[in-house]
C-alpha cells in the first residue's frame, strides 16, 4: 500500500472523484483498453495522480506498448509509485499504487523496454496530464 500521506475517508473520495475514477483508483478497477484519454497521447508533460496530484510519470518515459493503456518504463521518481502483489482474478501480478494516497494505478510487468525492462501499465483515468509549458 501507499504511505497514505493523503488520507481521506471513502465518502470523501466518492465526492471528489467521478464514478469511473472512484471505481478504478479506490476500487482497483480497470478501464477498457483503447478507451482512456491517454493511451495514445504523445503530449509532453507530467502525469499526476488524479486523486492527490503527486507527480507519477514523465511523458519522456511513456511508450507505445500496444496494450491500449498508457505505458511507462519508469516512475517520475523511485518513491512515487508503490508496488504490492495482487493475486486477484486468478493471476499473480504486481499492483502499482500512488505512494502518497494509495490510489490503485494499474500493474507492473517485466516485458518493458530497456533500460528498466519494466512496463507500468496504468489506467488513463488514474492520471491527469500536466502539460509542459
Ligand atoms: Fe495519489
Backbone and ligand atoms as CSV (ligand in chain L), in Angstrom:
chain,resi,resn,atom,element,x,y,z
A,1,UNK,N,N,0.832,-1.208,0.000
A,1,UNK,CA,C,0.000,0.000,0.000
A,1,UNK,C,C,0.862,1.251,0.000
A,2,UNK,N,N,0.209,2.355,-0.245
A,2,UNK,CA,C,0.934,3.613,-0.181
A,2,UNK,C,C,1.168,4.006,1.269
A,3,UNK,N,N,1.882,5.058,1.455
A,3,UNK,CA,C,2.098,5.559,2.817
A,3,UNK,C,C,0.864,6.290,3.317
A,4,UNK,N,N,-0.067,6.530,2.401
A,4,UNK,CA,C,-1.310,7.204,2.749
A,4,UNK,C,C,-1.054,8.549,3.434
A,5,UNK,N,N,-0.130,9.304,2.862
A,5,UNK,CA,C,0.114,10.655,3.376
A,5,UNK,C,C,-1.113,11.528,3.143
A,6,UNK,N,N,-1.825,11.203,2.060
A,6,UNK,CA,C,-3.090,11.884,1.791
A,6,UNK,C,C,-4.196,10.936,2.224
A,7,UNK,N,N,-4.782,11.211,3.355
A,7,UNK,CA,C,-5.802,10.319,3.910
A,7,UNK,C,C,-7.158,10.986,3.854
A,8,UNK,N,N,-8.108,10.240,3.324
A,8,UNK,CA,C,-9.480,10.728,3.284
A,8,UNK,C,C,-10.382,9.526,3.501
A,9,UNK,N,N,-11.517,9.715,4.138
A,9,UNK,CA,C,-12.480,8.622,4.217
A,9,UNK,C,C,-13.056,8.319,2.837
A,10,UNK,N,N,-13.512,7.090,2.649
A,10,UNK,CA,C,-14.062,6.685,1.357
A,10,UNK,C,C,-15.152,7.646,0.880
A,11,UNK,N,N,-15.961,8.134,1.825
A,11,UNK,CA,C,-17.073,9.015,1.442
A,11,UNK,C,C,-16.561,10.291,0.784
A,12,UNK,N,N,-15.397,10.764,1.234
A,12,UNK,CA,C,-14.846,11.986,0.636
A,12,UNK,C,C,-14.276,11.719,-0.751
A,13,UNK,N,N,-13.580,10.575,-0.884
A,13,UNK,CA,C,-13.086,10.215,-2.220
A,13,UNK,C,C,-14.265,10.114,-3.182
A,14,UNK,N,N,-15.346,9.543,-2.730
A,14,UNK,CA,C,-16.502,9.364,-3.607
A,14,UNK,C,C,-17.047,10.712,-4.072
A,15,UNK,N,N,-16.984,11.683,-3.198
A,15,UNK,CA,C,-17.441,13.034,-3.560
A,15,UNK,C,C,-16.495,13.717,-4.534
A,16,UNK,N,N,-15.187,13.521,-4.297
A,16,UNK,CA,C,-14.186,14.270,-5.053
A,16,UNK,C,C,-13.883,13.667,-6.417
A,17,UNK,N,N,-14.232,12.401,-6.625
A,17,UNK,CA,C,-13.879,11.710,-7.859
A,17,UNK,C,C,-15.131,11.416,-8.685
A,18,UNK,N,N,-14.945,11.244,-9.988
A,18,UNK,CA,C,-16.059,10.756,-10.811
A,18,UNK,C,C,-16.282,9.279,-10.467
A,19,UNK,N,N,-17.396,8.740,-10.909
A,19,UNK,CA,C,-17.695,7.330,-10.639
A,19,UNK,C,C,-16.600,6.421,-11.187
A,20,UNK,N,N,-16.117,6.745,-12.404
A,20,UNK,CA,C,-15.097,5.897,-13.018
A,20,UNK,C,C,-13.765,6.026,-12.281
A,21,UNK,N,N,-13.398,7.244,-11.914
A,21,UNK,CA,C,-12.168,7.443,-11.138
A,21,UNK,C,C,-12.235,6.691,-9.817
A,22,UNK,N,N,-13.377,6.762,-9.176
A,22,UNK,CA,C,-13.539,6.099,-7.881
A,22,UNK,C,C,-13.433,4.582,-8.041
A,23,UNK,N,N,-14.092,4.055,-9.078
A,23,UNK,CA,C,-14.090,2.604,-9.298
A,23,UNK,C,C,-12.679,2.078,-9.556
A,24,UNK,N,N,-11.888,2.836,-10.318
A,24,UNK,CA,C,-10.528,2.391,-10.647
A,24,UNK,C,C,-9.574,2.666,-9.484
A,25,UNK,N,N,-9.532,3.907,-9.026
A,25,UNK,CA,C,-8.499,4.330,-8.075
A,25,UNK,C,C,-8.749,3.825,-6.658
A,26,UNK,N,N,-9.985,3.811,-6.223
A,26,UNK,CA,C,-10.278,3.386,-4.851
A,26,UNK,C,C,-10.830,1.972,-4.821
A,27,UNK,N,N,-11.311,1.464,-5.970
A,27,UNK,CA,C,-11.904,0.130,-6.020
A,27,UNK,C,C,-11.100,-0.873,-6.832
A,28,UNK,N,N,-9.892,-0.476,-7.255
A,28,UNK,CA,C,-8.975,-1.352,-8.001
A,28,UNK,C,C,-9.584,-1.883,-9.285
A,29,UNK,N,N,-10.361,-1.036,-9.943
A,29,UNK,CA,C,-10.944,-1.424,-11.219
A,29,UNK,C,C,-9.975,-1.209,-12.372
A,30,UNK,N,N,-10.415,-1.583,-13.564
A,30,UNK,CA,C,-9.606,-1.414,-14.775
A,30,UNK,C,C,-10.476,-0.854,-15.879
A,31,UNK,N,N,-10.010,0.216,-16.527
A,31,UNK,CA,C,-10.753,0.771,-17.651
A,31,UNK,C,C,-10.563,-0.150,-18.865
A,32,UNK,N,N,-11.495,-0.088,-19.795
A,32,UNK,CA,C,-11.359,-0.888,-21.013
A,32,UNK,C,C,-10.153,-0.402,-21.814
A,33,UNK,N,N,-9.393,-1.324,-22.438
A,33,UNK,CA,C,-8.252,-0.898,-23.243
A,33,UNK,C,C,-8.702,-0.046,-24.427
A,34,UNK,N,N,-7.821,0.828,-24.873
A,34,UNK,CA,C,-8.060,1.725,-26.008
A,34,UNK,C,C,-9.242,2.663,-25.782
A,35,UNK,N,N,-9.648,2.841,-24.520
A,35,UNK,CA,C,-10.810,3.677,-24.225
A,35,UNK,C,C,-10.439,4.957,-23.502
A,36,UNK,N,N,-9.286,4.965,-22.861
A,36,UNK,CA,C,-8.938,6.072,-21.976
A,36,UNK,C,C,-8.411,7.282,-22.721
A,37,UNK,N,N,-8.238,8.348,-21.962
A,37,UNK,CA,C,-7.822,9.620,-22.550
A,37,UNK,C,C,-6.367,9.601,-23.027
A,38,UNK,N,N,-5.515,8.798,-22.403
A,38,UNK,CA,C,-4.075,8.957,-22.619
A,38,UNK,C,C,-3.362,7.795,-23.291
A,39,UNK,N,N,-4.066,6.688,-23.605
A,39,UNK,CA,C,-3.322,5.521,-24.098
A,39,UNK,C,C,-2.508,5.864,-25.336
A,40,UNK,N,N,-3.016,6.779,-26.172
A,40,UNK,CA,C,-2.342,7.103,-27.429
A,40,UNK,C,C,-1.720,8.495,-27.395
A,41,UNK,N,N,-1.699,9.124,-26.228
A,41,UNK,CA,C,-1.219,10.507,-26.146
A,41,UNK,C,C,0.304,10.579,-26.231
A,42,UNK,N,N,0.782,11.544,-27.027
A,42,UNK,CA,C,2.224,11.792,-27.106
A,42,UNK,C,C,2.549,13.198,-26.608
A,43,UNK,N,N,1.584,13.822,-25.953
A,43,UNK,CA,C,1.791,15.178,-25.455
A,43,UNK,C,C,2.820,15.182,-24.325
A,44,UNK,N,N,3.735,16.159,-24.346
A,44,UNK,CA,C,4.757,16.220,-23.299
A,44,UNK,C,C,4.196,16.791,-22.005
A,45,UNK,N,N,4.683,16.273,-20.893
A,45,UNK,CA,C,4.256,16.791,-19.600
A,45,UNK,C,C,4.450,15.774,-18.498
A,46,UNK,N,N,3.896,16.102,-17.348
A,46,UNK,CA,C,3.997,15.222,-16.182
A,46,UNK,C,C,2.626,14.620,-15.893
A,47,UNK,N,N,2.580,13.302,-15.860
A,47,UNK,CA,C,1.335,12.632,-15.494
A,47,UNK,C,C,1.240,12.567,-13.974
A,48,UNK,N,N,0.177,13.185,-13.446
A,48,UNK,CA,C,-0.018,13.253,-11.998
A,48,UNK,C,C,-1.149,12.336,-11.555
A,49,UNK,N,N,-1.125,11.987,-10.280
A,49,UNK,CA,C,-2.191,11.198,-9.685
A,49,UNK,C,C,-3.478,12.015,-9.721
A,50,UNK,N,N,-4.551,11.443,-10.261
A,50,UNK,CA,C,-5.807,12.177,-10.383
A,50,UNK,C,C,-6.428,12.418,-9.006
A,51,UNK,N,N,-6.033,11.603,-8.033
A,51,UNK,CA,C,-6.589,11.728,-6.680
A,51,UNK,C,C,-5.889,12.798,-5.847
A,52,UNK,N,N,-4.546,12.825,-5.880
A,52,UNK,CA,C,-3.817,13.701,-4.957
A,52,UNK,C,C,-2.840,14.639,-5.643
A,53,UNK,N,N,-2.630,14.486,-6.950
A,53,UNK,CA,C,-1.757,15.400,-7.677
A,53,UNK,C,C,-0.279,15.056,-7.655
A,54,UNK,N,N,0.093,13.958,-7.005
A,54,UNK,CA,C,1.511,13.572,-6.953
A,54,UNK,C,C,2.030,13.324,-8.368
A,55,UNK,N,N,3.264,13.782,-8.657
A,55,UNK,CA,C,3.895,13.560,-9.956
A,55,UNK,C,C,4.294,12.093,-10.062
A,56,UNK,N,N,3.711,11.363,-11.013
A,56,UNK,CA,C,3.916,9.910,-11.082
A,56,UNK,C,C,4.794,9.480,-12.250
A,57,UNK,N,N,4.503,9.996,-13.450
A,57,UNK,CA,C,5.243,9.552,-14.636
A,57,UNK,C,C,5.506,10.732,-15.565
A,58,UNK,N,N,6.752,10.826,-16.036
A,58,UNK,CA,C,7.123,11.836,-17.027
A,58,UNK,C,C,6.809,11.288,-18.419
A,59,UNK,N,N,6.269,12.152,-19.283
A,59,UNK,CA,C,5.936,11.695,-20.638
A,59,UNK,C,C,7.174,11.189,-21.381
A,60,UNK,N,N,8.379,11.591,-20.951
A,60,UNK,CA,C,9.610,11.109,-21.588
A,60,UNK,C,C,9.780,9.602,-21.443
A,61,UNK,N,N,9.105,9.003,-20.454
A,61,UNK,CA,C,9.241,7.561,-20.233
A,61,UNK,C,C,8.006,6.803,-20.716
A,62,UNK,N,N,7.121,7.492,-21.451
A,62,UNK,CA,C,5.925,6.843,-21.984
A,62,UNK,C,C,6.266,6.213,-23.335
A,63,UNK,N,N,5.722,5.060,-23.594
A,63,UNK,CA,C,5.973,4.410,-24.880
A,63,UNK,C,C,4.722,3.654,-25.315
A,64,UNK,N,N,4.688,3.291,-26.580
A,64,UNK,CA,C,3.530,2.575,-27.115
A,64,UNK,C,C,3.734,1.080,-26.916
A,65,UNK,N,N,3.014,0.516,-25.944
A,65,UNK,CA,C,3.152,-0.911,-25.648
A,65,UNK,C,C,2.191,-1.760,-26.472
A,66,UNK,N,N,1.245,-1.106,-27.140
A,66,UNK,CA,C,0.248,-1.844,-27.895
A,66,UNK,C,C,-0.872,-2.412,-27.045
A,67,UNK,N,N,-0.853,-2.115,-25.741
A,67,UNK,CA,C,-1.809,-2.713,-24.808
A,67,UNK,C,C,-3.138,-1.969,-24.763
A,68,UNK,N,N,-3.132,-0.695,-25.180
A,68,UNK,CA,C,-4.340,0.109,-25.067
A,68,UNK,C,C,-4.430,0.872,-23.765
A,69,UNK,N,N,-3.382,0.770,-22.945
A,69,UNK,CA,C,-3.294,1.568,-21.722
A,69,UNK,C,C,-2.007,2.391,-21.775
A,70,UNK,N,N,-2.005,3.566,-21.159
A,70,UNK,CA,C,-0.757,4.330,-21.069
A,70,UNK,C,C,0.321,3.466,-20.412
A,71,UNK,N,N,1.495,3.427,-21.044
A,71,UNK,CA,C,2.568,2.566,-20.555
A,71,UNK,C,C,3.840,3.370,-20.385
A,72,UNK,N,N,4.513,3.123,-19.281
A,72,UNK,CA,C,5.734,3.854,-18.935
A,72,UNK,C,C,6.787,2.847,-18.491
A,73,UNK,N,N,8.060,3.174,-18.739
A,73,UNK,CA,C,9.096,2.233,-18.307
A,73,UNK,C,C,9.743,2.646,-16.983
A,74,UNK,N,N,9.296,3.761,-16.412
A,74,UNK,CA,C,9.892,4.205,-15.147
A,74,UNK,C,C,9.012,5.253,-14.489
A,75,UNK,N,N,8.859,5.215,-13.160
A,75,UNK,CA,C,8.143,6.299,-12.463
A,75,UNK,C,C,8.967,7.588,-12.470
A,76,UNK,N,N,8.301,8.703,-12.216
A,76,UNK,CA,C,8.964,10.008,-12.217
A,76,UNK,C,C,10.055,10.074,-11.150
A,77,UNK,N,N,9.872,9.370,-10.064
A,77,UNK,CA,C,10.904,9.235,-9.029
A,77,UNK,C,C,10.669,7.890,-8.362
A,78,UNK,N,N,11.745,7.345,-7.835
A,78,UNK,CA,C,11.720,5.995,-7.277
A,78,UNK,C,C,10.616,5.809,-6.235
A,79,UNK,N,N,10.380,6.853,-5.432
A,79,UNK,CA,C,9.479,6.693,-4.286
A,79,UNK,C,C,8.040,7.120,-4.583
A,80,UNK,N,N,7.725,7.423,-5.816
A,80,UNK,CA,C,6.370,7.913,-6.122
A,80,UNK,C,C,5.346,6.796,-6.262
A,81,UNK,N,N,5.814,5.664,-6.764
A,81,UNK,CA,C,4.906,4.554,-7.057
A,81,UNK,C,C,5.248,3.360,-6.176
A,82,UNK,N,N,4.279,2.917,-5.386
A,82,UNK,CA,C,4.459,1.741,-4.531
A,82,UNK,C,C,3.967,0.509,-5.283
A,83,UNK,N,N,4.464,-0.652,-4.920
A,83,UNK,CA,C,4.008,-1.892,-5.550
A,83,UNK,C,C,3.665,-2.917,-4.481
A,84,UNK,N,N,2.744,-3.787,-4.824
A,84,UNK,CA,C,2.415,-4.907,-3.945
A,84,UNK,C,C,1.865,-6.051,-4.789
A,85,UNK,N,N,1.969,-7.261,-4.269
A,85,UNK,CA,C,1.487,-8.435,-5.001
A,85,UNK,C,C,-0.033,-8.446,-5.029
A,86,UNK,N,N,-0.569,-8.726,-6.197
A,86,UNK,CA,C,-2.020,-8.772,-6.404
A,86,UNK,C,C,-2.368,-10.160,-6.952
A,87,UNK,N,N,-3.131,-10.922,-6.180
A,87,UNK,CA,C,-3.482,-12.286,-6.606
A,87,UNK,C,C,-4.944,-12.382,-7.044
A,88,UNK,N,N,-5.580,-11.232,-7.314
A,88,UNK,CA,C,-6.990,-11.253,-7.714
A,88,UNK,C,C,-7.147,-11.796,-9.142
A,89,UNK,N,N,-8.342,-12.211,-9.491
A,89,UNK,CA,C,-8.698,-12.693,-10.827
A,89,UNK,C,C,-7.857,-13.888,-11.266
A,90,UNK,N,N,-7.421,-14.696,-10.289
A,90,UNK,CA,C,-6.686,-15.919,-10.626
A,90,UNK,C,C,-5.321,-15.694,-11.224
A,91,UNK,N,N,-4.781,-14.478,-11.058
A,91,UNK,CA,C,-3.454,-14.164,-11.594
A,91,UNK,C,C,-2.553,-13.685,-10.461
A,92,UNK,N,N,-1.264,-13.789,-10.684
A,92,UNK,CA,C,-0.318,-13.231,-9.739
A,92,UNK,C,C,0.359,-12.054,-10.432
A,93,UNK,N,N,-0.015,-10.858,-10.028
A,93,UNK,CA,C,0.509,-9.661,-10.686
A,93,UNK,C,C,1.086,-8.702,-9.652
A,94,UNK,N,N,1.785,-7.718,-10.142
A,94,UNK,CA,C,2.309,-6.666,-9.272
A,94,UNK,C,C,1.471,-5.418,-9.476
A,95,UNK,N,N,0.799,-5.014,-8.420
A,95,UNK,CA,C,-0.053,-3.833,-8.477
A,95,UNK,C,C,0.780,-2.570,-8.266
A,96,UNK,N,N,0.460,-1.508,-9.017
A,96,UNK,CA,C,1.114,-0.209,-8.842
A,96,UNK,C,C,0.142,0.758,-8.172
A,97,UNK,N,N,0.626,1.428,-7.143
A,97,UNK,CA,C,-0.212,2.368,-6.388
A,97,UNK,C,C,0.512,3.692,-6.199
A,98,UNK,N,N,-0.269,4.771,-6.097
A,98,UNK,CA,C,0.311,6.057,-5.723
A,98,UNK,C,C,0.764,5.957,-4.274
A,99,UNK,N,N,2.047,6.228,-4.034
A,99,UNK,CA,C,2.549,6.077,-2.677
A,99,UNK,C,C,1.927,7.119,-1.730
A,100,UNK,N,N,1.606,8.278,-2.274
A,100,UNK,CA,C,1.109,9.353,-1.410
A,100,UNK,C,C,-0.316,9.113,-0.923
A,101,UNK,N,N,-1.180,8.565,-1.776
A,101,UNK,CA,C,-2.594,8.465,-1.390
A,101,UNK,C,C,-3.153,7.052,-1.473
A,102,UNK,N,N,-2.345,6.102,-1.955
A,102,UNK,CA,C,-2.796,4.717,-2.011
A,102,UNK,C,C,-3.687,4.394,-3.193
A,103,UNK,N,N,-3.825,5.333,-4.136
A,103,UNK,CA,C,-4.686,5.076,-5.300
A,103,UNK,C,C,-4.165,3.895,-6.110
A,104,UNK,N,N,-5.067,3.020,-6.527
A,104,UNK,CA,C,-4.708,1.976,-7.481
A,104,UNK,C,C,-4.449,2.635,-8.826
A,105,UNK,N,N,-3.293,2.333,-9.435
A,105,UNK,CA,C,-2.946,2.935,-10.721
A,105,UNK,C,C,-3.044,1.930,-11.855
A,106,UNK,N,N,-2.572,0.715,-11.603
A,106,UNK,CA,C,-2.517,-0.307,-12.647
A,106,UNK,C,C,-1.587,-1.410,-12.184
A,107,UNK,N,N,-0.816,-1.981,-13.122
A,107,UNK,CA,C,0.084,-3.089,-12.775
A,107,UNK,C,C,1.440,-2.885,-13.440
A,108,UNK,N,N,2.434,-3.586,-12.905
A,108,UNK,CA,C,3.784,-3.533,-13.450
A,108,UNK,C,C,4.151,-4.914,-13.994
A,109,UNK,N,N,4.672,-4.943,-15.216
A,109,UNK,CA,C,5.069,-6.208,-15.838
A,109,UNK,C,C,6.543,-6.143,-16.238
A,110,UNK,N,N,7.108,-7.320,-16.466
A,110,UNK,CA,C,8.535,-7.415,-16.753
A,110,UNK,C,C,8.849,-7.466,-18.249
A,111,UNK,N,N,7.921,-6.998,-19.080
A,111,UNK,CA,C,8.149,-7.068,-20.523
A,111,UNK,C,C,8.314,-5.679,-21.143
A,112,UNK,N,N,8.813,-4.751,-20.363
A,112,UNK,CA,C,9.008,-3.393,-20.853
A,112,UNK,C,C,10.335,-3.215,-21.561
A,113,UNK,N,N,10.530,-2.027,-22.136
A,113,UNK,CA,C,11.769,-1.741,-22.868
A,113,UNK,C,C,12.933,-1.416,-21.921
A,114,UNK,N,N,14.120,-1.467,-22.430
A,114,UNK,CA,C,15.296,-1.035,-21.687
A,114,UNK,C,C,15.243,0.486,-21.526
A,115,UNK,N,N,15.845,1.077,-20.509
A,115,UNK,CA,C,16.840,0.436,-19.637
A,115,UNK,C,C,16.267,-0.309,-18.424
A,116,UNK,N,N,14.981,-0.246,-18.143
A,116,UNK,CA,C,14.475,-0.890,-16.932
A,116,UNK,C,C,13.898,-2.280,-17.204
A,117,UNK,N,N,13.397,-2.502,-18.421
A,117,UNK,CA,C,12.709,-3.752,-18.719
A,117,UNK,C,C,11.336,-3.844,-18.088
A,118,UNK,N,N,10.855,-2.724,-17.556
A,118,UNK,CA,C,9.562,-2.721,-16.866
A,118,UNK,C,C,8.491,-2.038,-17.717
A,119,UNK,N,N,7.275,-2.499,-17.532
A,119,UNK,CA,C,6.114,-1.861,-18.165
A,119,UNK,C,C,5.109,-1.507,-17.082
A,120,UNK,N,N,5.020,-0.234,-16.787
A,120,UNK,CA,C,3.987,0.262,-15.881
A,120,UNK,C,C,2.750,0.492,-16.728
A,121,UNK,N,N,1.791,-0.393,-16.555
A,121,UNK,CA,C,0.559,-0.384,-17.347
A,121,UNK,C,C,-0.505,0.322,-16.501
A,122,UNK,N,N,-0.836,1.550,-16.884
A,122,UNK,CA,C,-1.574,2.448,-15.991
A,122,UNK,C,C,-2.906,2.856,-16.610
A,123,UNK,N,N,-3.933,2.905,-15.812
A,123,UNK,CA,C,-5.235,3.373,-16.277
A,123,UNK,C,C,-5.200,4.880,-16.534
A,124,UNK,N,N,-5.683,5.290,-17.717
A,124,UNK,CA,C,-5.767,6.725,-18.022
A,124,UNK,C,C,-6.528,7.483,-16.943
A,125,UNK,N,N,-7.591,6.859,-16.457
A,125,UNK,CA,C,-8.491,7.547,-15.546
A,125,UNK,C,C,-7.829,7.831,-14.200
A,126,UNK,N,N,-6.721,7.152,-13.904
A,126,UNK,CA,C,-5.984,7.404,-12.671
A,126,UNK,C,C,-5.002,8.559,-12.819
A,127,UNK,N,N,-4.863,9.070,-14.050
A,127,UNK,CA,C,-3.843,10.076,-14.353
A,127,UNK,C,C,-4.460,11.400,-14.771
A,128,UNK,N,N,-3.698,12.455,-14.568
A,128,UNK,CA,C,-4.043,13.775,-15.095
A,128,UNK,C,C,-2.761,14.372,-15.661
A,129,UNK,N,N,-2.759,14.618,-16.962
A,129,UNK,CA,C,-1.550,15.159,-17.596
A,129,UNK,C,C,-1.415,16.642,-17.313
A,130,UNK,N,N,-0.271,16.984,-16.766
A,130,UNK,CA,C,0.104,18.370,-16.502
A,130,UNK,C,C,1.007,18.771,-17.671
A,131,UNK,N,N,0.484,19.458,-18.693
A,131,UNK,CA,C,1.254,19.689,-19.925
A,131,UNK,C,C,2.477,20.558,-19.685
A,132,UNK,N,N,3.537,20.276,-20.458
A,132,UNK,CA,C,4.745,21.102,-20.390
A,132,UNK,C,C,4.441,22.434,-21.029
A,133,UNK,N,N,4.841,23.482,-20.363
A,133,UNK,CA,C,4.529,24.814,-20.889
A,133,UNK,C,C,5.526,25.185,-21.977
L,1,FE,FE,FE,-2.200,9.902,-5.270
